Amino acid sequence: MQNVGILDKTIRLVIAAVWIYAFGFVCECWLWLVGLVPLLTAVYGYCPLYKFFGINTCKKCKNKERKTQC
């Protein structure tokens, strides 16, 4: 079940790209690994924290929830 919308995915991808570039190539330290979190949540469209707090930014899934789960 997805809970991350298109705009949210785009923002996460941009943040991940900037983070991985800044810490992986510019600073050359291990902190680039933190950038994998927003990258993976954007790719899979699922955020465990959104599930915990009951947040859903996926418009397609919001409409389907009334009938069936996404």
CHARMM internal coordinates of N, CA and C (Angstrom, degrees):
IC EDIT
DIST 1 N 1 CA 1.4500
DIST 1 CA 1 C 1.5163
ANGL 1 N 1 CA 1 C 109.09
DIST 1 C 2 N 1.3062
ANGL 1 CA 1 C 2 N 116.35
DIHE 1 N 1 CA 1 C 2 N 125.14
DIST 2 N 2 CA 1.4544
ANGL 1 C 2 N 2 CA 120.93
DIHE 1 CA 1 C 2 N 2 CA 179.23
DIST 2 CA 2 C 1.5179
ANGL 2 N 2 CA 2 C 109.80
DIHE 1 C 2 N 2 CA 2 C -86.82
DIST 2 C 3 N 1.3298
ANGL 2 CA 2 C 3 N 115.35
DIHE 2 N 2 CA 2 C 3 N 147.12
DIST 3 N 3 CA 1.4545
ANGL 2 C 3 N 3 CA 119.78
DIHE 2 CA 2 C 3 N 3 CA 175.71
DIST 3 CA 3 C 1.5305
ANGL 3 N 3 CA 3 C 111.63
DIHE 2 C 3 N 3 CA 3 C -137.79
DIST 3 C 4 N 1.3354
ANGL 3 CA 3 C 4 N 117.01
DIHE 3 N 3 CA 3 C 4 N 14.80
DIST 4 N 4 CA 1.4595
ANGL 3 C 4 N 4 CA 122.22
DIHE 3 CA 3 C 4 N 4 CA -179.61
DIST 4 CA 4 C 1.5283
ANGL 4 N 4 CA 4 C 108.16
DIHE 3 C 4 N 4 CA 4 C -119.48
DIST 4 C 5 N 1.3331
ANGL 4 CA 4 C 5 N 116.37
DIHE 4 N 4 CA 4 C 5 N 122.62
DIST 5 N 5 CA 1.4580
ANGL 4 C 5 N 5 CA 121.77
DIHE 4 CA 4 C 5 N 5 CA -178.31
DIST 5 CA 5 C 1.5159
ANGL 5 N 5 CA 5 C 113.00
DIHE 4 C 5 N 5 CA 5 C -80.98
DIST 5 C 6 N 1.3301
ANGL 5 CA 5 C 6 N 115.73
DIHE 5 N 5 CA 5 C 6 N 177.27
DIST 6 N 6 CA 1.4642
ANGL 5 C 6 N 6 CA 121.95
DIHE 5 CA 5 C 6 N 6 CA -175.72
DIST 6 CA 6 C 1.5253
ANGL 6 N 6 CA 6 C 111.85
DIHE 5 C 6 N 6 CA 6 C -64.86
DIST 6 C 7 N 1.3238
ANGL 6 CA 6 C 7 N 117.71
DIHE 6 N 6 CA 6 C 7 N -46.34
DIST 7 N 7 CA 1.4628
ANGL 6 C 7 N 7 CA 120.40
DIHE 6 CA 6 C 7 N 7 CA 179.01
DIST 7 CA 7 C 1.5229
ANGL 7 N 7 CA 7 C 110.52
DIHE 6 C 7 N 7 CA 7 C -63.01
DIST 7 C 8 N 1.3097
ANGL 7 CA 7 C 8 N 116.37
DIHE 7 N 7 CA 7 C 8 N -41.86
DIST 8 N 8 CA 1.4569
ANGL 7 C 8 N 8 CA 121.86
DIHE 7 CA 7 C 8 N 8 CA 178.82
DIST 8 CA 8 C 1.5311
ANGL 8 N 8 CA 8 C 110.32
DIHE 7 C 8 N 8 CA 8 C -62.55
DIST 8 C 9 N 1.3360
ANGL 8 CA 8 C 9 N 117.47
DIHE 8 N 8 CA 8 C 9 N -41.43
DIST 9 N 9 CA 1.4678
ANGL 8 C 9 N 9 CA 121.92
DIHE 8 CA 8 C 9 N 9 CA 178.46
DIST 9 CA 9 C 1.5202
ANGL 9 N 9 CA 9 C 110.62
DIHE 8 C 9 N 9 CA 9 C -62.72
DIST 9 C 10 N 1.3267
ANGL 9 CA 9 C 10 N 116.16
DIHE 9 N 9 CA 9 C 10 N -42.59
DIST 10 N 10 CA 1.4640
ANGL 9 C 10 N 10 CA 120.53
DIHE 9 CA 9 C 10 N 10 CA -179.30
DIST 10 CA 10 C 1.5240
ANGL 10 N 10 CA 10 C 111.14
DIHE 9 C 10 N 10 CA 10 C -63.03
DIST 10 C 11 N 1.3139
ANGL 10 CA 10 C 11 N 116.19
DIHE 10 N 10 CA 10 C 11 N -44.51
DIST 11 N 11 CA 1.4633
ANGL 10 C 11 N 11 CA 120.91
DIHE 10 CA 10 C 11 N 11 CA 178.75
DIST 11 CA 11 C 1.5235
ANGL 11 N 11 CA 11 C 110.31
DIHE 10 C 11 N 11 CA 11 C -62.46
DIST 11 C 12 N 1.3265
ANGL 11 CA 11 C 12 N 116.97
DIHE 11 N 11 CA 11 C 12 N -42.91
DIST 12 N 12 CA 1.4665
ANGL 11 C 12 N 12 CA 120.79
DIHE 11 CA 11 C 12 N 12 CA 179.33
DIST 12 CA 12 C 1.5200
ANGL 12 N 12 CA 12 C 111.59
DIHE 11 C 12 N 12 CA 12 C -63.87
DIST 12 C 13 N 1.3384
ANGL 12 CA 12 C 13 N 117.46
DIHE 12 N 12 CA 12 C 13 N -40.15
DIST 13 N 13 CA 1.4591
ANGL 12 C 13 N 13 CA 120.63
DIHE 12 CA 12 C 13 N 13 CA 178.79
DIST 13 CA 13 C 1.5218
ANGL 13 N 13 CA 13 C 112.09
DIHE 12 C 13 N 13 CA 13 C -64.31
DIST 13 C 14 N 1.3341
ANGL 13 CA 13 C 14 N 116.42
DIHE 13 N 13 CA 13 C 14 N -41.06
DIST 14 N 14 CA 1.4712
ANGL 13 C 14 N 14 CA 120.27
DIHE 13 CA 13 C 14 N 14 CA 178.59
DIST 14 CA 14 C 1.5230
ANGL 14 N 14 CA 14 C 110.37
DIHE 13 C 14 N 14 CA 14 C -65.30
DIST 14 C 15 N 1.3277
ANGL 14 CA 14 C 15 N 116.34
DIHE 14 N 14 CA 14 C 15 N -45.37
DIST 15 N 15 CA 1.4651
ANGL 14 C 15 N 15 CA 120.22
DIHE 14 CA 14 C 15 N 15 CA 179.06
DIST 15 CA 15 C 1.5269
ANGL 15 N 15 CA 15 C 110.39
DIHE 14 C 15 N 15 CA 15 C -61.31
DIST 15 C 16 N 1.3213
ANGL 15 CA 15 C 16 N 116.87
DIHE 15 N 15 CA 15 C 16 N -43.60
DIST 16 N 16 CA 1.4682
ANGL 15 C 16 N 16 CA 120.70
DIHE 15 CA 15 C 16 N 16 CA -179.96
DIST 16 CA 16 C 1.5203
ANGL 16 N 16 CA 16 C 111.35
DIHE 15 C 16 N 16 CA 16 C -63.34
DIST 16 C 17 N 1.3277
ANGL 16 CA 16 C 17 N 117.18
DIHE 16 N 16 CA 16 C 17 N -43.26
DIST 17 N 17 CA 1.4609
ANGL 16 C 17 N 17 CA 120.36
DIHE 16 CA 16 C 17 N 17 CA -179.28
DIST 17 CA 17 C 1.5249
ANGL 17 N 17 CA 17 C 111.52
DIHE 16 C 17 N 17 CA 17 C -63.70
DIST 17 C 18 N 1.3178
ANGL 17 CA 17 C 18 N 116.46
DIHE 17 N 17 CA 17 C 18 N -44.79
DIST 18 N 18 CA 1.4702
ANGL 17 C 18 N 18 CA 120.48
DIHE 17 CA 17 C 18 N 18 CA 179.33
DIST 18 CA 18 C 1.5240
ANGL 18 N 18 CA 18 C 110.29
DIHE 17 C 18 N 18 CA 18 C -64.61
DIST 18 C 19 N 1.3287
ANGL 18 CA 18 C 19 N 117.07
DIHE 18 N 18 CA 18 C 19 N -44.58
DIST 19 N 19 CA 1.4612
ANGL 18 C 19 N 19 CA 121.68
DIHE 18 CA 18 C 19 N 19 CA -178.40
DIST 19 CA 19 C 1.5252
ANGL 19 N 19 CA 19 C 110.99
DIHE 18 C 19 N 19 CA 19 C -62.49
DIST 19 C 20 N 1.3388
ANGL 19 CA 19 C 20 N 116.44
DIHE 19 N 19 CA 19 C 20 N -48.35
DIST 20 N 20 CA 1.4660
ANGL 19 C 20 N 20 CA 120.61
DIHE 19 CA 19 C 20 N 20 CA -178.03
DIST 20 CA 20 C 1.5191
ANGL 20 N 20 CA 20 C 110.33
DIHE 19 C 20 N 20 CA 20 C -65.27
DIST 20 C 21 N 1.3231
ANGL 20 CA 20 C 21 N 117.82
DIHE 20 N 20 CA 20 C 21 N -39.98
DIST 21 N 21 CA 1.4567
ANGL 20 C 21 N 21 CA 120.24
DIHE 20 CA 20 C 21 N 21 CA 178.06
DIST 21 CA 21 C 1.5263
ANGL 21 N 21 CA 21 C 111.13
DIHE 20 C 21 N 21 CA 21 C -65.58
DIST 21 C 22 N 1.3291
ANGL 21 CA 21 C 22 N 116.13
DIHE 21 N 21 CA 21 C 22 N -46.80
DIST 22 N 22 CA 1.4641
ANGL 21 C 22 N 22 CA 120.20
DIHE 21 CA 21 C 22 N 22 CA -175.59
DIST 22 CA 22 C 1.5233
ANGL 22 N 22 CA 22 C 111.99
DIHE 21 C 22 N 22 CA 22 C -63.61
DIST 22 C 23 N 1.3186
ANGL 22 CA 22 C 23 N 116.86
DIHE 22 N 22 CA 22 C 23 N -45.79
DIST 23 N 23 CA 1.4637
ANGL 22 C 23 N 23 CA 118.94
DIHE 22 CA 22 C 23 N 23 CA -175.61
DIST 23 CA 23 C 1.5248
ANGL 23 N 23 CA 23 C 113.25
DIHE 22 C 23 N 23 CA 23 C -92.79
DIST 23 C 24 N 1.3121
ANGL 23 CA 23 C 24 N 117.82
DIHE 23 N 23 CA 23 C 24 N -23.33
DIST 24 N 24 CA 1.4558
ANGL 23 C 24 N 24 CA 120.13
DIHE 23 CA 23 C 24 N 24 CA -179.09
DIST 24 CA 24 C 1.5170
ANGL 24 N 24 CA 24 C 113.30
DIHE 23 C 24 N 24 CA 24 C -85.36
DIST 24 C 25 N 1.3248
ANGL 24 CA 24 C 25 N 116.62
DIHE 24 N 24 CA 24 C 25 N -41.07
DIST 25 N 25 CA 1.4549
ANGL 24 C 25 N 25 CA 119.87
DIHE 24 CA 24 C 25 N 25 CA -175.39
DIST 25 CA 25 C 1.5229
ANGL 25 N 25 CA 25 C 113.67
DIHE 24 C 25 N 25 CA 25 C -104.29
DIST 25 C 26 N 1.3190
ANGL 25 CA 25 C 26 N 117.10
DIHE 25 N 25 CA 25 C 26 N -38.27
DIST 26 N 26 CA 1.4621
ANGL 25 C 26 N 26 CA 120.27
DIHE 25 CA 25 C 26 N 26 CA -177.32
DIST 26 CA 26 C 1.5278
ANGL 26 N 26 CA 26 C 110.85
DIHE 25 C 26 N 26 CA 26 C -80.72
DIST 26 C 27 N 1.3188
ANGL 26 CA 26 C 27 N 117.75
DIHE 26 N 26 CA 26 C 27 N -53.18
DIST 27 N 27 CA 1.4631
ANGL 26 C 27 N 27 CA 121.43
DIHE 26 CA 26 C 27 N 27 CA -177.61
DIST 27 CA 27 C 1.5245
ANGL 27 N 27 CA 27 C 112.91
DIHE 26 C 27 N 27 CA 27 C -87.84
DIST 27 C 28 N 1.3255
ANGL 27 CA 27 C 28 N 116.77
DIHE 27 N 27 CA 27 C 28 N -21.42
DIST 28 N 28 CA 1.4607
ANGL 27 C 28 N 28 CA 122.93
DIHE 27 CA 27 C 28 N 28 CA -179.19
DIST 28 CA 28 C 1.5296
ANGL 28 N 28 CA 28 C 112.25
DIHE 27 C 28 N 28 CA 28 C 52.01
DIST 28 C 29 N 1.3283
ANGL 28 CA 28 C 29 N 115.26
DIHE 28 N 28 CA 28 C 29 N 54.33
DIST 29 N 29 CA 1.4571
ANGL 28 C 29 N 29 CA 119.95
DIHE 28 CA 28 C 29 N 29 CA 176.45
DIST 29 CA 29 C 1.5319
ANGL 29 N 29 CA 29 C 109.18
DIHE 28 C 29 N 29 CA 29 C -130.57
DIST 29 C 30 N 1.3016
ANGL 29 CA 29 C 30 N 116.85
DIHE 29 N 29 CA 29 C 30 N 174.65
DIST 30 N 30 CA 1.4592
ANGL 29 C 30 N 30 CA 122.86
DIHE 29 CA 29 C 30 N 30 CA -174.31
DIST 30 CA 30 C 1.5304
ANGL 30 N 30 CA 30 C 114.05
DIHE 29 C 30 N 30 CA 30 C -74.35
DIST 30 C 31 N 1.3200
ANGL 30 CA 30 C 31 N 118.52
DIHE 30 N 30 CA 30 C 31 N -9.25
DIST 31 N 31 CA 1.4672
ANGL 30 C 31 N 31 CA 121.10
DIHE 30 CA 30 C 31 N 31 CA -177.11
DIST 31 CA 31 C 1.5295
ANGL 31 N 31 CA 31 C 113.47
DIHE 30 C 31 N 31 CA 31 C -66.09
DIST 31 C 32 N 1.3248
ANGL 31 CA 31 C 32 N 117.78
DIHE 31 N 31 CA 31 C 32 N -11.19
DIST 32 N 32 CA 1.4609
ANGL 31 C 32 N 32 CA 119.50
DIHE 31 CA 31 C 32 N 32 CA 176.62
DIST 32 CA 32 C 1.5289
ANGL 32 N 32 CA 32 C 111.29
DIHE 31 C 32 N 32 CA 32 C -62.32
DIST 32 C 33 N 1.3251
ANGL 32 CA 32 C 33 N 116.39
DIHE 32 N 32 CA 32 C 33 N -23.37
DIST 33 N 33 CA 1.4666
ANGL 32 C 33 N 33 CA 120.55
DIHE 32 CA 32 C 33 N 33 CA 179.57
DIST 33 CA 33 C 1.5287
ANGL 33 N 33 CA 33 C 112.44
DIHE 32 C 33 N 33 CA 33 C -62.50
DIST 33 C 34 N 1.3264
ANGL 33 CA 33 C 34 N 117.06
DIHE 33 N 33 CA 33 C 34 N -28.32
DIST 34 N 34 CA 1.4672
ANGL 33 C 34 N 34 CA 121.06
DIHE 33 CA 33 C 34 N 34 CA 178.09
DIST 34 CA 34 C 1.5364
ANGL 34 N 34 CA 34 C 109.81
DIHE 33 C 34 N 34 CA 34 C -63.51
DIST 34 C 35 N 1.3106
ANGL 34 CA 34 C 35 N 117.27
DIHE 34 N 34 CA 34 C 35 N -29.60
DIST 35 N 35 CA 1.4573
ANGL 34 C 35 N 35 CA 121.77
DIHE 34 CA 34 C 35 N 35 CA 178.34
DIST 35 CA 35 C 1.5191
ANGL 35 N 35 CA 35 C 113.66
DIHE 34 C 35 N 35 CA 35 C -67.06
DIST 35 C 36 N 1.3211
ANGL 35 CA 35 C 36 N 117.08
DIHE 35 N 35 CA 35 C 36 N -14.66
DIST 36 N 36 CA 1.4575
ANGL 35 C 36 N 36 CA 120.09
DIHE 35 CA 35 C 36 N 36 CA 177.77
DIST 36 CA 36 C 1.5313
ANGL 36 N 36 CA 36 C 112.22
DIHE 35 C 36 N 36 CA 36 C -70.36
DIST 36 C 37 N 1.3229
ANGL 36 CA 36 C 37 N 117.07
DIHE 36 N 36 CA 36 C 37 N -25.89
DIST 37 N 37 CA 1.4728
ANGL 36 C 37 N 37 CA 120.45
DIHE 36 CA 36 C 37 N 37 CA -179.02
DIST 37 CA 37 C 1.5293
ANGL 37 N 37 CA 37 C 110.90
DIHE 36 C 37 N 37 CA 37 C -63.51
DIST 37 C 38 N 1.3351
ANGL 37 CA 37 C 38 N 120.20
DIHE 37 N 37 CA 37 C 38 N -55.89
DIST 38 N 38 CA 1.4731
ANGL 37 C 38 N 38 CA 118.11
DIHE 37 CA 37 C 38 N 38 CA 178.48
DIST 38 CA 38 C 1.5289
ANGL 38 N 38 CA 38 C 112.45
DIHE 37 C 38 N 38 CA 38 C -66.84
DIST 38 C 39 N 1.3247
ANGL 38 CA 38 C 39 N 117.18
DIHE 38 N 38 CA 38 C 39 N -29.63
DIST 39 N 39 CA 1.4569
ANGL 38 C 39 N 39 CA 120.11
DIHE 38 CA 38 C 39 N 39 CA 177.95
DIST 39 CA 39 C 1.5264
ANGL 39 N 39 CA 39 C 110.97
DIHE 38 C 39 N 39 CA 39 C -64.30
DIST 39 C 40 N 1.3096
ANGL 39 CA 39 C 40 N 117.10
DIHE 39 N 39 CA 39 C 40 N -48.09
DIST 40 N 40 CA 1.4634
ANGL 39 C 40 N 40 CA 120.90
DIHE 39 CA 39 C 40 N 40 CA -178.78
DIST 40 CA 40 C 1.5285
ANGL 40 N 40 CA 40 C 112.22
DIHE 39 C 40 N 40 CA 40 C -68.55
DIST 40 C 41 N 1.3292
ANGL 40 CA 40 C 41 N 117.15
DIHE 40 N 40 CA 40 C 41 N -37.70
DIST 41 N 41 CA 1.4649
ANGL 40 C 41 N 41 CA 118.71
DIHE 40 CA 40 C 41 N 41 CA 178.40
DIST 41 CA 41 C 1.5302
ANGL 41 N 41 CA 41 C 110.94
DIHE 40 C 41 N 41 CA 41 C -67.65
DIST 41 C 42 N 1.3209
ANGL 41 CA 41 C 42 N 117.22
DIHE 41 N 41 CA 41 C 42 N -31.78
DIST 42 N 42 CA 1.4641
ANGL 41 C 42 N 42 CA 120.18
DIHE 41 CA 41 C 42 N 42 CA 176.88
DIST 42 CA 42 C 1.5252
ANGL 42 N 42 CA 42 C 110.94
DIHE 41 C 42 N 42 CA 42 C -72.35
DIST 42 C 43 N 1.3133
ANGL 42 CA 42 C 43 N 117.15
DIHE 42 N 42 CA 42 C 43 N -41.43
DIST 43 N 43 CA 1.4617
ANGL 42 C 43 N 43 CA 120.88
DIHE 42 CA 42 C 43 N 43 CA -178.59
DIST 43 CA 43 C 1.5303
ANGL 43 N 43 CA 43 C 111.15
DIHE 42 C 43 N 43 CA 43 C -66.29
DIST 43 C 44 N 1.3075
ANGL 43 CA 43 C 44 N 117.29
DIHE 43 N 43 CA 43 C 44 N -45.22
DIST 44 N 44 CA 1.4588
ANGL 43 C 44 N 44 CA 120.87
DIHE 43 CA 43 C 44 N 44 CA -177.81
DIST 44 CA 44 C 1.5274
ANGL 44 N 44 CA 44 C 113.23
DIHE 43 C 44 N 44 CA 44 C -84.66
DIST 44 C 45 N 1.3308
ANGL 44 CA 44 C 45 N 117.70
DIHE 44 N 44 CA 44 C 45 N -18.06
DIST 45 N 45 CA 1.4576
ANGL 44 C 45 N 45 CA 120.48
DIHE 44 CA 44 C 45 N 45 CA 178.81
DIST 45 CA 45 C 1.5147
ANGL 45 N 45 CA 45 C 113.82
DIHE 44 C 45 N 45 CA 45 C 73.21
DIST 45 C 46 N 1.3062
ANGL 45 CA 45 C 46 N 116.25
DIHE 45 N 45 CA 45 C 46 N 20.57
DIST 46 N 46 CA 1.4622
ANGL 45 C 46 N 46 CA 121.02
DIHE 45 CA 45 C 46 N 46 CA -177.90
DIST 46 CA 46 C 1.5233
ANGL 46 N 46 CA 46 C 109.88
DIHE 45 C 46 N 46 CA 46 C -134.82
DIST 46 C 47 N 1.3174
ANGL 46 CA 46 C 47 N 116.31
DIHE 46 N 46 CA 46 C 47 N 130.00
DIST 47 N 47 CA 1.4558
ANGL 46 C 47 N 47 CA 122.22
DIHE 46 CA 46 C 47 N 47 CA 178.01
DIST 47 CA 47 C 1.5286
ANGL 47 N 47 CA 47 C 108.69
DIHE 46 C 47 N 47 CA 47 C -122.27
DIST 47 C 48 N 1.3399
ANGL 47 CA 47 C 48 N 118.05
DIHE 47 N 47 CA 47 C 48 N 117.31
DIST 48 N 48 CA 1.4614
ANGL 47 C 48 N 48 CA 120.43
DIHE 47 CA 47 C 48 N 48 CA -179.66
DIST 48 CA 48 C 1.5268
ANGL 48 N 48 CA 48 C 113.29
DIHE 47 C 48 N 48 CA 48 C -60.17
DIST 48 C 49 N 1.3191
ANGL 48 CA 48 C 49 N 118.04
DIHE 48 N 48 CA 48 C 49 N -34.57
DIST 49 N 49 CA 1.4690
ANGL 48 C 49 N 49 CA 120.05
DIHE 48 CA 48 C 49 N 49 CA 178.53
DIST 49 CA 49 C 1.5245
ANGL 49 N 49 CA 49 C 111.24
DIHE 48 C 49 N 49 CA 49 C -67.44
DIST 49 C 50 N 1.3305
ANGL 49 CA 49 C 50 N 117.39
DIHE 49 N 49 CA 49 C 50 N -35.98
DIST 50 N 50 CA 1.4621
ANGL 49 C 50 N 50 CA 120.00
DIHE 49 CA 49 C 50 N 50 CA 175.89
DIST 50 CA 50 C 1.5240
ANGL 50 N 50 CA 50 C 110.17
DIHE 49 C 50 N 50 CA 50 C -62.85
DIST 50 C 51 N 1.3103
ANGL 50 CA 50 C 51 N 117.65
DIHE 50 N 50 CA 50 C 51 N -40.22
DIST 51 N 51 CA 1.4637
ANGL 50 C 51 N 51 CA 121.92
DIHE 50 CA 50 C 51 N 51 CA 178.33
DIST 51 CA 51 C 1.5225
ANGL 51 N 51 CA 51 C 109.99
DIHE 50 C 51 N 51 CA 51 C -63.16
DIST 51 C 52 N 1.3339
ANGL 51 CA 51 C 52 N 117.01
DIHE 51 N 51 CA 51 C 52 N -43.72
DIST 52 N 52 CA 1.4585
ANGL 51 C 52 N 52 CA 122.07
DIHE 51 CA 51 C 52 N 52 CA -179.46
DIST 52 CA 52 C 1.5229
ANGL 52 N 52 CA 52 C 111.81
DIHE 51 C 52 N 52 CA 52 C -61.10
DIST 52 C 53 N 1.3504
ANGL 52 CA 52 C 53 N 116.21
DIHE 52 N 52 CA 52 C 53 N -42.96
DIST 53 N 53 CA 1.4603
ANGL 52 C 53 N 53 CA 120.80
DIHE 52 CA 52 C 53 N 53 CA -178.17
DIST 53 CA 53 C 1.5281
ANGL 53 N 53 CA 53 C 113.53
DIHE 52 C 53 N 53 CA 53 C -90.42
DIST 53 C 54 N 1.3282
ANGL 53 CA 53 C 54 N 117.85
DIHE 53 N 53 CA 53 C 54 N -2.21
DIST 54 N 54 CA 1.4594
ANGL 53 C 54 N 54 CA 121.35
DIHE 53 CA 53 C 54 N 54 CA 177.77
DIST 54 CA 54 C 1.5174
ANGL 54 N 54 CA 54 C 113.87
DIHE 53 C 54 N 54 CA 54 C 75.77
DIST 54 C 55 N 1.3170
ANGL 54 CA 54 C 55 N 117.52
DIHE 54 N 54 CA 54 C 55 N 28.76
DIST 55 N 55 CA 1.4621
ANGL 54 C 55 N 55 CA 122.22
DIHE 54 CA 54 C 55 N 55 CA -179.27
DIST 55 CA 55 C 1.5253
ANGL 55 N 55 CA 55 C 108.33
DIHE 54 C 55 N 55 CA 55 C -96.26
DIST 55 C 56 N 1.3437
ANGL 55 CA 55 C 56 N 116.52
DIHE 55 N 55 CA 55 C 56 N 140.33
DIST 56 N 56 CA 1.4489
ANGL 55 C 56 N 56 CA 121.60
DIHE 55 CA 55 C 56 N 56 CA 176.60
DIST 56 CA 56 C 1.5223
ANGL 56 N 56 CA 56 C 108.10
DIHE 55 C 56 N 56 CA 56 C -143.95
DIST 56 C 57 N 1.3325
ANGL 56 CA 56 C 57 N 118.12
DIHE 56 N 56 CA 56 C 57 N 113.48
DIST 57 N 57 CA 1.4593
ANGL 56 C 57 N 57 CA 121.87
DIHE 56 CA 56 C 57 N 57 CA -179.92
DIST 57 CA 57 C 1.5244
ANGL 57 N 57 CA 57 C 111.75
DIHE 56 C 57 N 57 CA 57 C -102.55
DIST 57 C 58 N 1.3178
ANGL 57 CA 57 C 58 N 117.58
DIHE 57 N 57 CA 57 C 58 N 3.42
DIST 58 N 58 CA 1.4605
ANGL 57 C 58 N 58 CA 122.82
DIHE 57 CA 57 C 58 N 58 CA 179.44
DIST 58 CA 58 C 1.5262
ANGL 58 N 58 CA 58 C 109.09
DIHE 57 C 58 N 58 CA 58 C -84.23
DIST 58 C 59 N 1.3241
ANGL 58 CA 58 C 59 N 117.17
DIHE 58 N 58 CA 58 C 59 N 106.12
DIST 59 N 59 CA 1.4661
ANGL 58 C 59 N 59 CA 121.21
DIHE 58 CA 58 C 59 N 59 CA -176.71
DIST 59 CA 59 C 1.5198
ANGL 59 N 59 CA 59 C 111.56
DIHE 58 C 59 N 59 CA 59 C -63.67
DIST 59 C 60 N 1.3290
ANGL 59 CA 59 C 60 N 116.48
DIHE 59 N 59 CA 59 C 60 N -39.71
DIST 60 N 60 CA 1.4626
ANGL 59 C 60 N 60 CA 120.59
DIHE 59 CA 59 C 60 N 60 CA 179.90
DIST 60 CA 60 C 1.5237
ANGL 60 N 60 CA 60 C 110.39
DIHE 59 C 60 N 60 CA 60 C -61.01
DIST 60 C 61 N 1.3082
ANGL 60 CA 60 C 61 N 116.35
DIHE 60 N 60 CA 60 C 61 N -40.90
DIST 61 N 61 CA 1.4625
ANGL 60 C 61 N 61 CA 120.69
DIHE 60 CA 60 C 61 N 61 CA -178.50
DIST 61 CA 61 C 1.5269
ANGL 61 N 61 CA 61 C 111.58
DIHE 60 C 61 N 61 CA 61 C -73.85
DIST 61 C 62 N 1.3117
ANGL 61 CA 61 C 62 N 117.70
DIHE 61 N 61 CA 61 C 62 N -31.81
DIST 62 N 62 CA 1.4606
ANGL 61 C 62 N 62 CA 120.44
DIHE 61 CA 61 C 62 N 62 CA 178.30
DIST 62 CA 62 C 1.5214
ANGL 62 N 62 CA 62 C 110.50
DIHE 61 C 62 N 62 CA 62 C -62.69
DIST 62 C 63 N 1.3376
ANGL 62 CA 62 C 63 N 116.63
DIHE 62 N 62 CA 62 C 63 N -40.43
DIST 63 N 63 CA 1.4585
ANGL 62 C 63 N 63 CA 120.51
DIHE 62 CA 62 C 63 N 63 CA 179.73
DIST 63 CA 63 C 1.5223
ANGL 63 N 63 CA 63 C 110.96
DIHE 62 C 63 N 63 CA 63 C -69.67
DIST 63 C 64 N 1.3120
ANGL 63 CA 63 C 64 N 117.79
DIHE 63 N 63 CA 63 C 64 N -36.40
DIST 64 N 64 CA 1.4576
ANGL 63 C 64 N 64 CA 121.93
DIHE 63 CA 63 C 64 N 64 CA -178.89
DIST 64 CA 64 C 1.5213
ANGL 64 N 64 CA 64 C 112.11
DIHE 63 C 64 N 64 CA 64 C -74.56
DIST 64 C 65 N 1.3362
ANGL 64 CA 64 C 65 N 118.02
DIHE 64 N 64 CA 64 C 65 N -26.19
DIST 65 N 65 CA 1.4451
ANGL 64 C 65 N 65 CA 120.67
DIHE 64 CA 64 C 65 N 65 CA -177.67
DIST 65 CA 65 C 1.5198
ANGL 65 N 65 CA 65 C 111.82
DIHE 64 C 65 N 65 CA 65 C -61.96
DIST 65 C 66 N 1.2990
ANGL 65 CA 65 C 66 N 116.88
DIHE 65 N 65 CA 65 C 66 N -26.40
DIST 66 N 66 CA 1.4606
ANGL 65 C 66 N 66 CA 120.02
DIHE 65 CA 65 C 66 N 66 CA 178.90
DIST 66 CA 66 C 1.5326
ANGL 66 N 66 CA 66 C 110.55
DIHE 65 C 66 N 66 CA 66 C -67.80
DIST 66 C 67 N 1.3360
ANGL 66 CA 66 C 67 N 116.03
DIHE 66 N 66 CA 66 C 67 N -33.14
DIST 67 N 67 CA 1.4664
ANGL 66 C 67 N 67 CA 120.76
DIHE 66 CA 66 C 67 N 67 CA -179.47
DIST 67 CA 67 C 1.5264
ANGL 67 N 67 CA 67 C 110.85
DIHE 66 C 67 N 67 CA 67 C -98.45
DIST 67 C 68 N 1.3325
ANGL 67 CA 67 C 68 N 115.50
DIHE 67 N 67 CA 67 C 68 N -60.27
DIST 68 N 68 CA 1.4693
ANGL 67 C 68 N 68 CA 121.88
DIHE 67 CA 67 C 68 N 68 CA 179.55
DIST 68 CA 68 C 1.5133
ANGL 68 N 68 CA 68 C 108.89
DIHE 67 C 68 N 68 CA 68 C -141.35
DIST 68 C 69 N 1.3000
ANGL 68 CA 68 C 69 N 116.23
DIHE 68 N 68 CA 68 C 69 N 172.73
DIST 69 N 69 CA 1.4587
ANGL 68 C 69 N 69 CA 119.73
DIHE 68 CA 68 C 69 N 69 CA 177.62
DIST 69 CA 69 C 1.5170
ANGL 69 N 69 CA 69 C 109.59
DIHE 68 C 69 N 69 CA 69 C -78.35
DIST 69 C 70 N 1.3233
ANGL 69 CA 69 C 70 N 115.64
DIHE 69 N 69 CA 69 C 70 N 151.61
DIST 70 N 70 CA 1.4538
ANGL 69 C 70 N 70 CA 122.37
DIHE 69 CA 69 C 70 N 70 CA -179.23
DIST 70 CA 70 C 1.5036
ANGL 70 N 70 CA 70 C 111.07
DIHE 69 C 70 N 70 CA 70 C -74.47
END
COOR INIT
IC SEED 1 N 1 CA 1 C
IC BUILD
